[in-house]
Amino acid sequence: MHPETGKEKIREILNANIRFEGHFNKCFENMKSTQQEELLKWVKDCKDKKASPIQSKKNKKIIGFVKRIGSNLRAILTKEKEKYFIALYLDKHKYYETEMESLGF
């Protein structure tokens, strides 16, 4: 699936115009189709409150959901508590660790 198609599906699932951070396009494009579908299912689970969130230590209004994809990719979906989704970060684990720290997770 093309990255723009994936973004559109994610926006439809969340009913929100979220930001896509990291190297989303490149990472998404290089994922196997089963991994892409797994990511979409996970996003839906986050929206349906089936995934467990983590609390930001820097901003108590922000929660995040974390997903490991394959051996090297990580996704972080951020949300303002009781409100809307903000951004989906998709990149390799080194970028993930930097973002997790900056977000306060």
C-alpha positions in Angstrom: 0.0 0.0 0.0 1.3 3.5 -0.9 2.1 5.7 2.1 -0.5 8.4 1.1 -3.2 5.6 1.0 -2.1 4.5 4.5 -2.3 8.0 5.8 -5.8 8.4 4.4 -6.9 5.2 6.0 -5.5 6.2 9.4 -7.2 9.6 9.2 -10.5 7.8 8.4 -10.1 5.4 11.3 -9.3 8.2 13.8 -11.7 10.7 12.2 -8.9 13.3 12.6 -6.3 15.2 10.6 -3.3 14.0 12.5 0.4 14.7 11.8 2.7 12.0 10.5 6.2 12.3 12.0 9.5 10.6 11.7 10.2 8.9 8.3 6.6 7.7 8.0 6.5 7.5 4.2 9.7 5.6 3.8 9.1 3.3 6.7 5.5 2.6 5.7 6.4 2.0 2.1 9.1 -0.6 3.2 6.7 -2.5 5.5 5.2 -5.8 4.3 1.5 -5.6 3.6 0.8 -7.7 6.7 2.7 -5.2 8.8 0.8 -2.3 7.2 -2.5 -4.0 8.0 -1.2 -4.7 11.6 -0.5 -1.0 12.0 -4.0 0.0 10.8 -5.6 -2.5 13.2 -3.5 -1.2 16.0 -4.6 2.4 15.2 -8.2 1.2 15.3 -7.6 -0.5 18.7 -6.1 2.7 20.1 -9.2 4.6 19.0 -11.6 1.9 20.4 -9.7 2.0 23.7 -8.5 -1.6 23.3 -4.8 -0.6 23.5 -3.2 0.5 26.8 -2.0 4.1 26.8 1.0 5.5 28.6 1.1 8.9 30.4 3.5 11.6 29.5 5.5 12.8 32.5 6.1 16.2 30.9 2.5 17.0 30.0 -0.3 15.3 32.0 -2.8 16.1 29.2 -1.0 13.9 26.7 -1.1 10.1 26.5 0.5 7.8 24.0 0.2 4.4 22.5 3.3 2.4 21.5 3.7 -0.4 18.9 6.7 -2.5 17.9 6.6 -3.5 14.3 9.0 -6.1 13.2 12.5 -6.0 14.7 13.4 -2.4 14.0 10.3 -0.2 13.5 8.4 1.5 16.3 5.2 3.6 16.2 3.9 6.1 18.7 0.4 7.5 18.5 -0.2 10.6 20.7 -3.5 11.8 21.9 -4.8 14.6 24.1 -6.7 13.0 27.0 -10.5 12.9 26.4 -10.0 14.8 23.2 -8.3 14.2 19.8 -5.4 12.3 18.3 -2.3 14.5 17.6 0.4 12.6 15.7 1.6 9.2 14.6 5.4 8.7 14.7 6.8 5.9 12.7 10.5 5.3 12.4 13.4 3.0 13.5 14.0 2.4 17.2 16.7 5.1 17.6 14.4 7.9 16.5 11.7 6.2 18.6 13.8 6.4 21.8 14.6 10.1 21.1 10.9 10.9 20.6 9.8 8.9 23.7 12.1 11.0 25.8 11.1 14.3 24.3 7.4 13.5 24.7 8.0 12.5 28.3 7.1 8.8 28.0 
